């Protein structure tokens, strides 16, 4: 299930040519942990940075997906 959600988030990010932290898409692909956990923001930022770098690298091919 998580793989399908992750694929959908990355695909939609490639189509719009940027990754966003807004909304619930990014939160859905994160490991299940409490937002009150100090590691939560660290993990969220790390995941977002990696996806943003991937989207930046492949920007322009999103319309072909």
N, C-alpha and C positions, 0 to 999 in steps of 0.2 A: 504494500500500500504506500509506504513512504517513498519508494522509488518512483512510483507514478506521480506523486505530488511533487517530488524534486524535479523530475523531468518536465512537468508542466510549468513549474516556476522558472526553470532555466530557459525553456522554449519561449515563454511569454517575455522574459527579459531580453532574449536575443531579438525578438520581433520588435520590441519598442526601443532597442539598442541601449538600454541601461537597466541596471538592477536597482530595486527600491526596497527600502526597509519599511515603508508604509504599508498598512493593511496587515492581513494575517498570513499572506503567502509564505513569507520567510519564517515566521513562527511555526508554521505547520511542518516544516522540514527539519526543524531543530530536534535534537534528542529530547525526550520527555524529561523535563526538570522544572522545578518551581522558578518563576521569575524572581523570587526573593533570594534564591541561591546566588551567592557572589560569583560563581562560575558561569552563570547564565549569560550575563552581558559579555563576558570574555568569549564564550563559545559563539554567541550570536554575531559578534563583531568579526570573529575569525572566519565563520562560514560566509558572512556577507562579503568580506574582503576577497575571498577566493572566488566567489561567484561573480563579483563585480570585475575582477581581473579577467576571468574567462570571457565575460560578455564584452569587455573592452578589446580583448584579443581577437574575437571573432565578430566584432561589429561589422555590419554590412551584409552578412550572410543570413540574417534572420528572416528576411523576406522569402528566402528559398526553402525554409523549414515548413 
